[in-house]
């Protein structure tokens, strides 16, 4: 008599569907990940505890500054 593997496959699929999102949620909300990728980037964008701009002009200036930084990084990469 041949054993059915359908149940094992279904259990594996359910486990994957349940635990994969939980694992991803755990990994990306881990304090080390947050500190390394989010907090450091925020410190780079707003040094010395500066607050993000709240006016339209301040937002435009920041957006232009970030765009110039991005373009300079891209030009450095393309020149290599």
PyMOL Python script that loads the backbone (N, CA, C, O; Angstrom):
from pymol import cmd

cmd.read_pdbstr("""\
ATOM      1  N   UNK A   1       0.831  -1.165   0.000  1.00  0.00           N
ATOM      2  CA  UNK A   1       0.000   0.000   0.000  1.00  0.00           C
ATOM      3  C   UNK A   1       0.894   1.252   0.000  1.00  0.00           C
ATOM      4  O   UNK A   1       1.819   1.343   0.807  1.00  0.00           O
ATOM      5  N   UNK A   2       0.631   2.202  -0.882  1.00  0.00           N
ATOM      6  CA  UNK A   2       1.443   3.406  -1.028  1.00  0.00           C
ATOM      7  C   UNK A   2       0.913   4.504  -0.096  1.00  0.00           C
ATOM      8  O   UNK A   2      -0.289   4.760  -0.025  1.00  0.00           O
ATOM      9  N   UNK A   3       1.861   5.149   0.620  1.00  0.00           N
ATOM     10  CA  UNK A   3       1.455   6.231   1.516  1.00  0.00           C
ATOM     11  C   UNK A   3       1.212   7.502   0.706  1.00  0.00           C
ATOM     12  O   UNK A   3       1.896   7.774  -0.281  1.00  0.00           O
ATOM     13  N   UNK A   4       0.246   8.249   1.139  1.00  0.00           N
ATOM     14  CA  UNK A   4      -0.068   9.510   0.478  1.00  0.00           C
ATOM     15  C   UNK A   4       0.821  10.620   1.035  1.00  0.00           C
ATOM     16  O   UNK A   4       0.911  10.803   2.249  1.00  0.00           O
ATOM     17  N   UNK A   5       1.468  11.351   0.148  1.00  0.00           N
ATOM     18  CA  UNK A   5       2.317  12.461   0.591  1.00  0.00           C
ATOM     19  C   UNK A   5       1.571  13.787   0.515  1.00  0.00           C
ATOM     20  O   UNK A   5       2.146  14.838   0.798  1.00  0.00           O
ATOM     21  N   UNK A   6       0.324  13.749   0.145  1.00  0.00           N
ATOM     22  CA  UNK A   6      -0.461  14.979   0.031  1.00  0.00           C
ATOM     23  C   UNK A   6      -0.562  15.731   1.338  1.00  0.00           C
ATOM     24  O   UNK A   6      -0.475  16.959   1.359  1.00  0.00           O
ATOM     25  N   UNK A   7      -0.746  15.003   2.438  1.00  0.00           N
ATOM     26  CA  UNK A   7      -0.865  15.668   3.733  1.00  0.00           C
ATOM     27  C   UNK A   7       0.443  16.346   4.128  1.00  0.00           C
ATOM     28  O   UNK A   7       0.431  17.455   4.663  1.00  0.00           O
ATOM     29  N   UNK A   8       1.547  15.698   3.871  1.00  0.00           N
ATOM     30  CA  UNK A   8       2.846  16.283   4.218  1.00  0.00           C
ATOM     31  C   UNK A   8       3.094  17.559   3.410  1.00  0.00           C
ATOM     32  O   UNK A   8       3.608  18.546   3.937  1.00  0.00           O
ATOM     33  N   UNK A   9       2.730  17.528   2.147  1.00  0.00           N
ATOM     34  CA  UNK A   9       2.915  18.711   1.305  1.00  0.00           C
ATOM     35  C   UNK A   9       2.025  19.851   1.784  1.00  0.00           C
ATOM     36  O   UNK A   9       2.454  21.004   1.833  1.00  0.00           O
ATOM     37  N   UNK A  10       0.787  19.526   2.136  1.00  0.00           N
ATOM     38  CA  UNK A  10      -0.122  20.554   2.631  1.00  0.00           C
ATOM     39  C   UNK A  10       0.382  21.157   3.936  1.00  0.00           C
ATOM     40  O   UNK A  10       0.302  22.370   4.131  1.00  0.00           O
ATOM     41  N   UNK A  11       0.896  20.323   4.823  1.00  0.00           N
ATOM     42  CA  UNK A  11       1.442  20.839   6.073  1.00  0.00           C
ATOM     43  C   UNK A  11       2.650  21.737   5.816  1.00  0.00           C
ATOM     44  O   UNK A  11       2.822  22.761   6.478  1.00  0.00           O
ATOM     45  N   UNK A  12       3.478  21.350   4.859  1.00  0.00           N
ATOM     46  CA  UNK A  12       4.629  22.164   4.515  1.00  0.00           C
ATOM     47  C   UNK A  12       4.176  23.514   3.946  1.00  0.00           C
ATOM     48  O   UNK A  12       4.732  24.553   4.301  1.00  0.00           O
ATOM     49  N   UNK A  13       3.182  23.501   3.077  1.00  0.00           N
ATOM     50  CA  UNK A  13       2.672  24.744   2.496  1.00  0.00           C
ATOM     51  C   UNK A  13       2.078  25.652   3.562  1.00  0.00           C
ATOM     52  O   UNK A  13       2.329  26.857   3.559  1.00  0.00           O
ATOM     53  N   UNK A  14       1.297  25.089   4.468  1.00  0.00           N
ATOM     54  CA  UNK A  14       0.694  25.886   5.535  1.00  0.00           C
ATOM     55  C   UNK A  14       1.790  26.477   6.416  1.00  0.00           C
ATOM     56  O   UNK A  14       1.732  27.649   6.789  1.00  0.00           O
ATOM     57  N   UNK A  15       2.782  25.663   6.744  1.00  0.00           N
ATOM     58  CA  UNK A  15       3.896  26.164   7.546  1.00  0.00           C
ATOM     59  C   UNK A  15       4.618  27.306   6.853  1.00  0.00           C
ATOM     60  O   UNK A  15       4.969  28.300   7.488  1.00  0.00           O
ATOM     61  N   UNK A  16       4.838  27.167   5.559  1.00  0.00           N
ATOM     62  CA  UNK A  16       5.499  28.219   4.793  1.00  0.00           C
ATOM     63  C   UNK A  16       4.646  29.479   4.757  1.00  0.00           C
ATOM     64  O   UNK A  16       5.162  30.580   4.950  1.00  0.00           O
ATOM     65  N   UNK A  17       3.357  29.332   4.514  1.00  0.00           N
ATOM     66  CA  UNK A  17       2.461  30.482   4.431  1.00  0.00           C
ATOM     67  C   UNK A  17       2.338  31.206   5.764  1.00  0.00           C
ATOM     68  O   UNK A  17       2.141  32.421   5.788  1.00  0.00           O
ATOM     69  N   UNK A  18       2.448  30.491   6.861  1.00  0.00           N
ATOM     70  CA  UNK A  18       2.302  31.104   8.179  1.00  0.00           C
ATOM     71  C   UNK A  18       3.635  31.641   8.683  1.00  0.00           C
ATOM     72  O   UNK A  18       3.707  32.786   9.129  1.00  0.00           O
ATOM     73  N   UNK A  19       4.680  30.843   8.621  1.00  0.00           N
ATOM     74  CA  UNK A  19       5.929  31.222   9.265  1.00  0.00           C
ATOM     75  C   UNK A  19       6.815  32.132   8.425  1.00  0.00           C
ATOM     76  O   UNK A  19       7.620  32.874   8.987  1.00  0.00           O
ATOM     77  N   UNK A  20       6.700  32.103   7.118  1.00  0.00           N
ATOM     78  CA  UNK A  20       7.511  32.994   6.292  1.00  0.00           C
ATOM     79  C   UNK A  20       7.197  34.465   6.577  1.00  0.00           C
ATOM     80  O   UNK A  20       8.127  35.232   6.825  1.00  0.00           O
ATOM     81  N   UNK A  21       5.926  34.896   6.552  1.00  0.00           N
ATOM     82  CA  UNK A  21       5.649  36.303   6.892  1.00  0.00           C
ATOM     83  C   UNK A  21       6.053  36.658   8.321  1.00  0.00           C
ATOM     84  O   UNK A  21       6.519  37.769   8.575  1.00  0.00           O
ATOM     85  N   UNK A  22       5.878  35.732   9.244  1.00  0.00           N
ATOM     86  CA  UNK A  22       6.269  35.998  10.630  1.00  0.00           C
ATOM     87  C   UNK A  22       7.783  36.180  10.712  1.00  0.00           C
ATOM     88  O   UNK A  22       8.262  37.076  11.406  1.00  0.00           O
ATOM     89  N   UNK A  23       8.533  35.342  10.013  1.00  0.00           N
ATOM     90  CA  UNK A  23       9.994  35.450  10.031  1.00  0.00           C
ATOM     91  C   UNK A  23      10.454  36.763   9.394  1.00  0.00           C
ATOM     92  O   UNK A  23      11.356  37.420   9.913  1.00  0.00           O
ATOM     93  N   UNK A  24       9.847  37.143   8.286  1.00  0.00           N
ATOM     94  CA  UNK A  24      10.198  38.405   7.632  1.00  0.00           C
ATOM     95  C   UNK A  24       9.873  39.581   8.551  1.00  0.00           C
ATOM     96  O   UNK A  24      10.670  40.508   8.692  1.00  0.00           O
ATOM     97  N   UNK A  25       8.704  39.535   9.170  1.00  0.00           N
ATOM     98  CA  UNK A  25       8.320  40.590  10.106  1.00  0.00           C
ATOM     99  C   UNK A  25       9.323  40.667  11.251  1.00  0.00           C
ATOM    100  O   UNK A  25       9.729  41.761  11.644  1.00  0.00           O
ATOM    101  N   UNK A  26       9.718  39.547  11.778  1.00  0.00           N
ATOM    102  CA  UNK A  26      10.681  39.528  12.882  1.00  0.00           C
ATOM    103  C   UNK A  26      12.024  40.107  12.435  1.00  0.00           C
ATOM    104  O   UNK A  26      12.620  40.919  13.141  1.00  0.00           O
ATOM    105  N   UNK A  27      12.496  39.686  11.260  1.00  0.00           N
ATOM    106  CA  UNK A  27      13.811  40.114  10.791  1.00  0.00           C
ATOM    107  C   UNK A  27      13.857  41.625  10.562  1.00  0.00           C
ATOM    108  O   UNK A  27      14.797  42.286  11.005  1.00  0.00           O
ATOM    109  N   UNK A  28      12.864  42.174   9.881  1.00  0.00           N
ATOM    110  CA  UNK A  28      12.901  43.588   9.540  1.00  0.00           C
ATOM    111  C   UNK A  28      12.514  44.492  10.701  1.00  0.00           C
ATOM    112  O   UNK A  28      12.754  45.697  10.637  1.00  0.00           O
ATOM    113  N   UNK A  29      11.929  43.954  11.747  1.00  0.00           N
ATOM    114  CA  UNK A  29      11.634  44.756  12.928  1.00  0.00           C
ATOM    115  C   UNK A  29      12.615  44.482  14.056  1.00  0.00           C
ATOM    116  O   UNK A  29      12.408  44.922  15.186  1.00  0.00           O
ATOM    117  N   UNK A  30      13.664  43.767  13.755  1.00  0.00           N
ATOM    118  CA  UNK A  30      14.688  43.473  14.747  1.00  0.00           C
ATOM    119  C   UNK A  30      15.436  44.767  15.075  1.00  0.00           C
ATOM    120  O   UNK A  30      15.757  45.527  14.161  1.00  0.00           O
ATOM    121  N   UNK A  31      15.720  45.035  16.335  1.00  0.00           N
ATOM    122  CA  UNK A  31      16.362  46.305  16.709  1.00  0.00           C
ATOM    123  C   UNK A  31      17.703  46.551  16.016  1.00  0.00           C
ATOM    124  O   UNK A  31      18.010  47.693  15.673  1.00  0.00           O
ATOM    125  N   UNK A  32      18.502  45.516  15.803  1.00  0.00           N
ATOM    126  CA  UNK A  32      19.793  45.708  15.133  1.00  0.00           C
ATOM    127  C   UNK A  32      19.597  46.170  13.695  1.00  0.00           C
ATOM    128  O   UNK A  32      20.295  47.070  13.227  1.00  0.00           O
ATOM    129  N   UNK A  33      18.647  45.555  12.996  1.00  0.00           N
ATOM    130  CA  UNK A  33      18.358  45.948  11.617  1.00  0.00           C
ATOM    131  C   UNK A  33      17.873  47.392  11.583  1.00  0.00           C
ATOM    132  O   UNK A  33      18.318  48.189  10.757  1.00  0.00           O
ATOM    133  N   UNK A  34      16.949  47.722  12.495  1.00  0.00           N
ATOM    134  CA  UNK A  34      16.410  49.082  12.538  1.00  0.00           C
ATOM    135  C   UNK A  34      17.517  50.091  12.803  1.00  0.00           C
ATOM    136  O   UNK A  34      17.587  51.131  12.148  1.00  0.00           O
ATOM    137  N   UNK A  35      18.377  49.786  13.758  1.00  0.00           N
ATOM    138  CA  UNK A  35      19.455  50.713  14.116  1.00  0.00           C
ATOM    139  C   UNK A  35      20.428  50.893  12.956  1.00  0.00           C
ATOM    140  O   UNK A  35      20.891  52.003  12.694  1.00  0.00           O
ATOM    141  N   UNK A  36      20.734  49.804  12.267  1.00  0.00           N
ATOM    142  CA  UNK A  36      21.732  49.860  11.199  1.00  0.00           C
ATOM    143  C   UNK A  36      21.211  50.589   9.964  1.00  0.00           C
ATOM    144  O   UNK A  36      21.911  51.434   9.407  1.00  0.00           O
ATOM    145  N   UNK A  37      19.993  50.275   9.532  1.00  0.00           N
ATOM    146  CA  UNK A  37      19.510  50.783   8.254  1.00  0.00           C
ATOM    147  C   UNK A  37      18.581  51.985   8.365  1.00  0.00           C
ATOM    148  O   UNK A  37      18.536  52.798   7.442  1.00  0.00           O
ATOM    149  N   UNK A  38      17.852  52.126   9.443  1.00  0.00           N
ATOM    150  CA  UNK A  38      16.883  53.212   9.540  1.00  0.00           C
ATOM    151  C   UNK A  38      17.436  54.374  10.353  1.00  0.00           C
ATOM    152  O   UNK A  38      17.443  55.512   9.885  1.00  0.00           O
ATOM    153  N   UNK A  39      17.892  54.098  11.547  1.00  0.00           N
ATOM    154  CA  UNK A  39      18.356  55.176  12.421  1.00  0.00           C
ATOM    155  C   UNK A  39      19.611  55.841  11.860  1.00  0.00           C
ATOM    156  O   UNK A  39      19.737  57.064  11.926  1.00  0.00           O
ATOM    157  N   UNK A  40      20.535  55.065  11.313  1.00  0.00           N
ATOM    158  CA  UNK A  40      21.753  55.658  10.750  1.00  0.00           C
ATOM    159  C   UNK A  40      21.433  56.534   9.543  1.00  0.00           C
ATOM    160  O   UNK A  40      22.033  57.595   9.368  1.00  0.00           O
ATOM    161  N   UNK A  41      20.501  56.102   8.720  1.00  0.00           N
ATOM    162  CA  UNK A  41      20.116  56.898   7.557  1.00  0.00           C
ATOM    163  C   UNK A  41      19.430  58.190   7.999  1.00  0.00           C
ATOM    164  O   UNK A  41      19.640  59.248   7.406  1.00  0.00           O
ATOM    165  N   UNK A  42      18.619  58.094   9.031  1.00  0.00           N
ATOM    166  CA  UNK A  42      17.963  59.302   9.550  1.00  0.00           C
ATOM    167  C   UNK A  42      19.010  60.275  10.101  1.00  0.00           C
ATOM    168  O   UNK A  42      18.897  61.485   9.906  1.00  0.00           O
ATOM    169  N   UNK A  43      20.024  59.746  10.785  1.00  0.00           N
ATOM    170  CA  UNK A  43      21.083  60.612  11.304  1.00  0.00           C
ATOM    171  C   UNK A  43      21.857  61.271  10.168  1.00  0.00           C
ATOM    172  O   UNK A  43      22.293  62.416  10.290  1.00  0.00           O
ATOM    173  N   UNK A  44      22.027  60.548   9.064  1.00  0.00           N
ATOM    174  CA  UNK A  44      22.733  61.119   7.917  1.00  0.00           C
ATOM    175  C   UNK A  44      21.909  62.226   7.267  1.00  0.00           C
ATOM    176  O   UNK A  44      22.451  63.261   6.878  1.00  0.00           O
ATOM    177  N   UNK A  45      20.604  62.010   7.150  1.00  0.00           N
ATOM    178  CA  UNK A  45      19.756  63.007   6.510  1.00  0.00           C
ATOM    179  C   UNK A  45      19.542  64.236   7.386  1.00  0.00           C
ATOM    180  O   UNK A  45      19.526  65.361   6.888  1.00  0.00           O
ATOM    181  N   UNK A  46      19.380  64.026   8.674  1.00  0.00           N
ATOM    182  CA  UNK A  46      19.088  65.121   9.593  1.00  0.00           C
ATOM    183  C   UNK A  46      20.111  65.121  10.730  1.00  0.00           C
ATOM    184  O   UNK A  46      19.802  64.673  11.835  1.00  0.00           O
ATOM    185  N   UNK A  47      21.328  65.619  10.474  1.00  0.00           N
ATOM    186  CA  UNK A  47      22.376  65.573  11.497  1.00  0.00           C
ATOM    187  C   UNK A  47      22.066  66.498  12.670  1.00  0.00           C
ATOM    188  O   UNK A  47      21.281  67.440  12.557  1.00  0.00           O
ATOM    189  N   UNK A  48      22.703  66.202  13.795  1.00  0.00           N
ATOM    190  CA  UNK A  48      22.608  67.016  15.008  1.00  0.00           C
ATOM    191  C   UNK A  48      21.181  67.183  15.503  1.00  0.00           C
ATOM    192  O   UNK A  48      20.846  68.216  16.083  1.00  0.00           O
ATOM    193  N   UNK A  49      20.362  66.212  15.292  1.00  0.00           N
ATOM    194  CA  UNK A  49      19.002  66.268  15.812  1.00  0.00           C
ATOM    195  C   UNK A  49      18.104  67.252  15.095  1.00  0.00           C
ATOM    196  O   UNK A  49      17.043  67.604  15.609  1.00  0.00           O
ATOM    197  N   UNK A  50      18.510  67.711  13.899  1.00  0.00           N
ATOM    198  CA  UNK A  50      17.650  68.620  13.146  1.00  0.00           C
ATOM    199  C   UNK A  50      16.339  67.929  12.833  1.00  0.00           C
ATOM    200  O   UNK A  50      16.289  66.725  12.581  1.00  0.00           O
ATOM    201  N   UNK A  51      15.304  68.702  12.855  1.00  0.00           N
ATOM    202  CA  UNK A  51      13.993  68.165  12.529  1.00  0.00           C
ATOM    203  C   UNK A  51      13.800  68.214  11.016  1.00  0.00           C
ATOM    204  O   UNK A  51      14.359  69.087  10.352  1.00  0.00           O
ATOM    205  N   UNK A  52      13.030  67.305  10.475  1.00  0.00           N
ATOM    206  CA  UNK A  52      12.718  67.378   9.049  1.00  0.00           C
ATOM    207  C   UNK A  52      11.982  68.682   8.746  1.00  0.00           C
ATOM    208  O   UNK A  52      11.270  69.209   9.601  1.00  0.00           O
ATOM    209  N   UNK A  53      12.151  69.197   7.541  1.00  0.00           N
ATOM    210  CA  UNK A  53      11.483  70.461   7.217  1.00  0.00           C
ATOM    211  C   UNK A  53       9.962  70.296   7.236  1.00  0.00           C
ATOM    212  O   UNK A  53       9.426  69.252   6.865  1.00  0.00           O
ATOM    213  N   UNK A  54       9.295  71.343   7.672  1.00  0.00           N
ATOM    214  CA  UNK A  54       7.833  71.293   7.749  1.00  0.00           C
ATOM    215  C   UNK A  54       7.178  72.254   6.776  1.00  0.00           C
ATOM    216  O   UNK A  54       5.960  72.223   6.604  1.00  0.00           O
ATOM    217  N   UNK A  55       7.971  73.114   6.132  1.00  0.00           N
ATOM    218  CA  UNK A  55       7.407  74.054   5.175  1.00  0.00           C
ATOM    219  C   UNK A  55       7.608  73.526   3.765  1.00  0.00           C
ATOM    220  O   UNK A  55       8.435  72.646   3.523  1.00  0.00           O
ATOM    221  N   UNK A  56       6.846  74.073   2.854  1.00  0.00           N
ATOM    222  CA  UNK A  56       6.952  73.661   1.459  1.00  0.00           C
ATOM    223  C   UNK A  56       8.327  74.003   0.898  1.00  0.00           C
ATOM    224  O   UNK A  56       8.925  73.200   0.182  1.00  0.00           O
ATOM    225  N   UNK A  57       8.824  75.182   1.218  1.00  0.00           N
ATOM    226  CA  UNK A  57      10.146  75.586   0.732  1.00  0.00           C
ATOM    227  C   UNK A  57      11.247  74.699   1.314  1.00  0.00           C
ATOM    228  O   UNK A  57      12.181  74.317   0.610  1.00  0.00           O
ATOM    229  N   UNK A  58      11.131  74.380   2.586  1.00  0.00           N
ATOM    230  CA  UNK A  58      12.116  73.498   3.215  1.00  0.00           C
ATOM    231  C   UNK A  58      12.126  72.123   2.580  1.00  0.00           C
ATOM    232  O   UNK A  58      13.186  71.530   2.377  1.00  0.00           O
ATOM    233  N   UNK A  59      10.934  71.612   2.264  1.00  0.00           N
ATOM    234  CA  UNK A  59      10.839  70.310   1.601  1.00  0.00           C
ATOM    235  C   UNK A  59      11.451  70.354   0.210  1.00  0.00           C
ATOM    236  O   UNK A  59      12.127  69.413  -0.205  1.00  0.00           O
ATOM    237  N   UNK A  60      11.214  71.448  -0.514  1.00  0.00           N
ATOM    238  CA  UNK A  60      11.785  71.575  -1.860  1.00  0.00           C
ATOM    239  C   UNK A  60      13.310  71.613  -1.804  1.00  0.00           C
ATOM    240  O   UNK A  60      13.985  70.973  -2.610  1.00  0.00           O
ATOM    241  N   UNK A  61      13.851  72.373  -0.838  1.00  0.00           N
ATOM    242  CA  UNK A  61      15.312  72.456  -0.700  1.00  0.00           C
ATOM    243  C   UNK A  61      15.914  71.096  -0.363  1.00  0.00           C
ATOM    244  O   UNK A  61      16.936  70.702  -0.925  1.00  0.00           O
ATOM    245  N   UNK A  62      15.274  70.386   0.558  1.00  0.00           N
ATOM    246  CA  UNK A  62      15.779  69.066   0.934  1.00  0.00           C
ATOM    247  C   UNK A  62      15.698  68.098  -0.241  1.00  0.00           C
ATOM    248  O   UNK A  62      16.625  67.320  -0.469  1.00  0.00           O
ATOM    249  N   UNK A  63      14.598  68.141  -0.988  1.00  0.00           N
ATOM    250  CA  UNK A  63      14.442  67.253  -2.135  1.00  0.00           C
ATOM    251  C   UNK A  63      15.510  67.540  -3.188  1.00  0.00           C
ATOM    252  O   UNK A  63      16.080  66.612  -3.760  1.00  0.00           O
ATOM    253  N   UNK A  64      15.783  68.823  -3.447  1.00  0.00           N
ATOM    254  CA  UNK A  64      16.826  69.171  -4.413  1.00  0.00           C
ATOM    255  C   UNK A  64      18.205  68.726  -3.930  1.00  0.00           C
ATOM    256  O   UNK A  64      19.016  68.235  -4.714  1.00  0.00           O
ATOM    257  N   UNK A  65      18.461  68.902  -2.645  1.00  0.00           N
ATOM    258  CA  UNK A  65      19.745  68.478  -2.077  1.00  0.00           C
ATOM    259  C   UNK A  65      19.927  66.971  -2.224  1.00  0.00           C
ATOM    260  O   UNK A  65      20.997  66.512  -2.623  1.00  0.00           O
ATOM    261  N   UNK A  66      18.891  66.202  -1.904  1.00  0.00           N
ATOM    262  CA  UNK A  66      18.979  64.744  -2.020  1.00  0.00           C
ATOM    263  C   UNK A  66      19.123  64.316  -3.477  1.00  0.00           C
ATOM    264  O   UNK A  66      19.837  63.360  -3.780  1.00  0.00           O
ATOM    265  N   UNK A  67      18.443  65.025  -4.380  1.00  0.00           N
ATOM    266  CA  UNK A  67      18.550  64.700  -5.803  1.00  0.00           C
ATOM    267  C   UNK A  67      19.976  64.948  -6.297  1.00  0.00           C
ATOM    268  O   UNK A  67      20.522  64.140  -7.048  1.00  0.00           O
ATOM    269  N   UNK A  68      20.579  66.063  -5.876  1.00  0.00           N
ATOM    270  CA  UNK A  68      21.962  66.355  -6.269  1.00  0.00           C
ATOM    271  C   UNK A  68      22.925  65.306  -5.726  1.00  0.00           C
ATOM    272  O   UNK A  68      23.842  64.882  -6.430  1.00  0.00           O
ATOM    273  N   UNK A  69      22.723  64.888  -4.482  1.00  0.00           N
ATOM    274  CA  UNK A  69      23.572  63.839  -3.908  1.00  0.00           C
ATOM    275  C   UNK A  69      23.434  62.536  -4.687  1.00  0.00           C
ATOM    276  O   UNK A  69      24.428  61.865  -4.964  1.00  0.00           O
ATOM    277  N   UNK A  70      22.205  62.181  -5.038  1.00  0.00           N
ATOM    278  CA  UNK A  70      21.968  60.945  -5.778  1.00  0.00           C
ATOM    279  C   UNK A  70      22.618  61.011  -7.155  1.00  0.00           C
ATOM    280  O   UNK A  70      23.249  60.049  -7.593  1.00  0.00           O
ATOM    281  N   UNK A  71      22.465  62.147  -7.838  1.00  0.00           N
ATOM    282  CA  UNK A  71      23.068  62.289  -9.163  1.00  0.00           C
ATOM    283  C   UNK A  71      24.591  62.255  -9.096  1.00  0.00           C
ATOM    284  O   UNK A  71      25.236  61.689  -9.979  1.00  0.00           O
ATOM    285  N   UNK A  72      25.170  62.854  -8.061  1.00  0.00           N
ATOM    286  CA  UNK A  72      26.633  62.822  -7.945  1.00  0.00           C
ATOM    287  C   UNK A  72      27.122  61.399  -7.679  1.00  0.00           C
ATOM    288  O   UNK A  72      28.160  60.993  -8.201  1.00  0.00           O
ATOM    289  N   UNK A  73      26.378  60.638  -6.867  1.00  0.00           N
ATOM    290  CA  UNK A  73      26.758  59.236  -6.632  1.00  0.00           C
ATOM    291  C   UNK A  73      26.649  58.429  -7.917  1.00  0.00           C
ATOM    292  O   UNK A  73      27.509  57.598  -8.208  1.00  0.00           O
ATOM    293  N   UNK A  74      25.584  58.675  -8.691  1.00  0.00           N
ATOM    294  CA  UNK A  74      25.408  57.940  -9.942  1.00  0.00           C
ATOM    295  C   UNK A  74      26.502  58.295 -10.942  1.00  0.00           C
ATOM    296  O   UNK A  74      26.986  57.426 -11.667  1.00  0.00           O
ATOM    297  N   UNK A  75      26.892  59.563 -10.986  1.00  0.00           N
ATOM    298  CA  UNK A  75      27.948  59.953 -11.926  1.00  0.00           C
ATOM    299  C   UNK A  75      29.291  59.352 -11.513  1.00  0.00           C
ATOM    300  O   UNK A  75      30.091  58.983 -12.373  1.00  0.00           O
ATOM    301  N   UNK A  76      29.547  59.250 -10.206  1.00  0.00           N
ATOM    302  CA  UNK A  76      30.779  58.615  -9.744  1.00  0.00           C
ATOM    303  C   UNK A  76      30.803  57.146 -10.128  1.00  0.00           C
ATOM    304  O   UNK A  76      31.846  56.623 -10.520  1.00  0.00           O
ATOM    305  N   UNK A  77      29.667  56.481 -10.019  1.00  0.00           N
ATOM    306  CA  UNK A  77      29.584  55.059 -10.366  1.00  0.00           C
ATOM    307  C   UNK A  77      29.766  54.873 -11.865  1.00  0.00           C
ATOM    308  O   UNK A  77      30.467  53.956 -12.293  1.00  0.00           O
ATOM    309  N   UNK A  78      29.139  55.738 -12.673  1.00  0.00           N
ATOM    310  CA  UNK A  78      29.239  55.580 -14.121  1.00  0.00           C
ATOM    311  C   UNK A  78      30.624  55.948 -14.643  1.00  0.00           C
ATOM    312  O   UNK A  78      31.015  55.489 -15.716  1.00  0.00           O
ATOM    313  N   UNK A  79      31.370  56.765 -13.907  1.00  0.00           N
ATOM    314  CA  UNK A  79      32.719  57.145 -14.331  1.00  0.00           C
ATOM    315  C   UNK A  79      33.752  56.072 -14.035  1.00  0.00           C
ATOM    316  O   UNK A  79      34.853  56.110 -14.584  1.00  0.00           O
ATOM    317  N   UNK A  80      33.422  55.129 -13.188  1.00  0.00           N
ATOM    318  CA  UNK A  80      34.387  54.078 -12.826  1.00  0.00           C
ATOM    319  C   UNK A  80      34.581  53.100 -13.926  1.00  0.00           C
ATOM    320  O   UNK A  80      35.358  52.157 -13.783  1.00  0.00           O
TER     321      UNK A  80
END
""", "prot")
cmd.dss("prot")
cmd.show_as("cartoon", "prot")
cmd.util.cbc("prot")
cmd.orient("prot")
